[in-house]
Amino acid sequence: MIIDGKKIVSVSYTLSTPGALSTSEETVVEKTEPEVPLVWLYGAGSMIPDFEKNLQGKKKGDHFDFRIKAEDGYGLYDDSYIANIPLDAFRGKDGSIDTTMVKLGNTLPMMDNQGNHLQGVVKEISLTEVKMDFNHPMAGKDLHFVGDVEDVRLPSPEEIEHGHVHGPGGHHHH
């Protein structure tokens, strides 16, 4: 069975990003094991489109090795996603600031004016404001995926209806 529209696909892979241009060294960002693969409903729009394009037509046992440019992955780094937020926004009910949370390099869950949930990394803290970066951690990075197709199967009617995988490696309803 080959990977194409609306199949349940399981892959194990290593994701790396290239280092400095002068070297061929890559940094491993994420690694899945064959025993605990990434499992998803192919074609449901939950994955980077170029990730799925590169796997189309492959079958169980096939090896893959492909690269995705930053602009086709998590997007280019955008300076407009850097925001200075008043320090007062981080004060608790008692007026203090939780310094275990608000510290350099920490990722904090935030909400914008429209109620959208964002993840921001604390870049600087001054006496009056906190500079935060809301770019995706992988923004501006080329992606290099190497791995194997562990399984390809037909989805159940419920998986198609819900748009995600049920059972092992998938979503569980409680």
Secondary structure, DSSP 8 states (H G I E B T S, - for coil): -B--TT-EEEEEEEEEEE--TTS--EEEEEE-BTTB-EEEETTSS-S-HHHHHHHTT-BTT-EEEEEE-GGGTT----GGGEEEEEGGGGB-TTS-B-TTTSSTT-EEEEE-TT--EEEEEEEEE-SSEEEEE-S-TTTT--EEEEEEEEEEE---HHHHHHTS-BSTTSB---
